């Protein structure tokens, strides 16, 4: 278990009494009751979330009309766009 930290929580009186009764019946502390409830309610990240896939893993899968080693300048691309638009 990680280092424990003290904190204050606010509970309705009836919920606190239920938690204390459960702790007495199970012969454990109120802190353990609360920790168990938190563990059930908030699973660890590694248990619930899958590792996000790198979006660059698809790079090279799709042909984008660019040959390897080609470089483009923005001005050249814009000039090509204008020529196509104007029908030149």
C-alpha positions in Angstrom: 0.0 0.0 0.0 1.2 3.5 -0.8 1.8 6.1 2.0 -1.5 7.0 3.7 -2.6 10.6 3.8 -5.1 11.9 6.2 -8.1 13.8 4.9 -11.5 15.0 6.0 -14.7 13.9 4.3 -18.3 14.9 4.9 -21.0 12.2 5.0 -24.6 12.1 5.9 -25.0 10.8 9.4 -26.9 7.7 8.3 -24.2 6.7 5.8 -21.5 7.1 8.5 -23.4 4.9 10.9 -23.9 2.2 8.2 -20.2 2.3 7.4 -19.3 2.1 11.1 -21.7 -0.9 11.6 -20.2 -2.6 8.6 -16.7 -2.1 10.0 -17.8 -3.6 13.3 -19.4 -6.6 11.7 -16.4 -7.3 9.5 -14.0 -6.6 12.4 -12.1 -4.0 10.3 -11.5 -0.3 10.7 -13.7 2.5 9.2 -10.7 3.5 7.1 -10.5 0.1 5.6 -14.2 0.2 4.7 -13.7 3.5 3.0 -10.6 2.4 1.2 -12.3 -0.8 -0.1 -15.2 1.2 -1.4 -12.9 3.6 -3.2 -10.9 0.8 -4.7 -14.1 -0.8 -6.1 -15.4 2.5 -7.3 -12.2 3.9 -8.8 -10.1 1.1 -10.5 -6.5 1.8 -11.2 -5.7 3.3 -14.6 -3.7 0.3 -15.8 -6.7 -2.0 -15.1 -9.3 -0.1 -17.0 -7.7 1.9 -19.7 -5.9 0.5 -22.6 -2.7 2.2 -23.8 -3.6 4.8 -26.4 -2.3 3.9 -29.8 0.2 6.2 -31.5 -1.6 8.0 -34.4 1.6 7.9 -36.3 1.5 4.1 -36.5 -0.6 4.4 -39.6 2.0 6.6 -41.4 3.0 5.0 -44.6 -0.1 2.8 -44.8 -1.9 5.2 -47.1 -0.5 6.5 -50.3 -0.8 10.3 -50.2 0.6 10.9 -53.7 3.9 11.9 -52.3 7.0 10.1 -53.4 9.7 9.3 -50.8 12.3 12.1 -50.7 10.0 14.7 -52.3 9.8 18.0 -50.5 7.2 20.7 -51.0 7.2 24.3 -50.4 3.9 26.0 -49.5 4.3 28.4 -52.4 4.7 25.6 -54.9 1.7 23.8 -53.6 -0.4 27.0 -53.8 0.8 27.7 -57.3 -0.3 24.2 -58.4 -3.7 24.8 -56.7 -4.2 28.0 -58.5 -3.3 26.4 -61.9 -5.8 23.7 -61.3 -8.5 26.1 -60.3 -7.9 28.4 -63.2 -7.6 25.5 -65.7 -4.1 26.4 -66.8 
